[in-house]
Amino acid sequence: MRVQLNYKLYKDIGGRMLPEKSENITILDIDTSEDENLDRLVDIKLAEKLGRPLGSFKITKVITL
């Protein structure tokens, strides 16, 4: 399944997670045969692509292509 994601990155500043002002967009190919929980798969695949931990971004929109 191919999805387009809109997301915000968060930066750790002084122990607080503050969002960046801009929103980012990316397209991912998700293999849904691995797991039935699409939200979890999308979070994991985006974290892998960005090379960042799960708590450092927030997905604001998911569009199936």
N, C-alpha and C positions, 0 to 999 in steps of 0.2 A: 504494500500500500504506500502511496506517495502522499505526503502531507506538506503543506506550507505552514510554518510557525511564525507568529509574531511574538517577540519576547523582549523583556527588559533585563539588562544585566545589573547586578548589585555589587557594590564595592564595600569592603570592610574598612571603615574609617573610624579609628578610635574605639573599636569594639562594637560599632553599630553598622548594620547593613543599610547603605543608602543607595537608592536607585539612580542609574544614569538618566539623563534627561531624554535621550533619544530611544526610540524603539527599533529593534533589529528584526530582520526577516530572513528566514532560511528555508530551504526545502530539504526534506529527509525522506529516504526510502525506509519504511518500517516493515520488518518481517513479522507478521502477526501470528505465524505458526509457532513462534517461541513461547508466547504468553497470551492469555486472553485479555489481560488488563491493558488496554490501549494507552491510557493516561500514563501508566508506569513505564511502558515501553518508550513512549515519546520523551519523557523526562530523562530516561537513561541514555537514549540515543543522542539527545541534544547535549547532555553533559559530556559524553564521549567526544562529540564533534568539537565542542568548545574547549575541551581539556580543563573544565572547571567542575567544582563540586556541585552536587544537586541544589544546595541552598543558595547558590550565587546567581540565580536567574529566576524569573517568573514568566511563564507562558501566558500571554494575554489573548491569543486567538489561534485556533487550529482549523485549517481548511483542508478537506480531503480533495486531492486533485485527481 
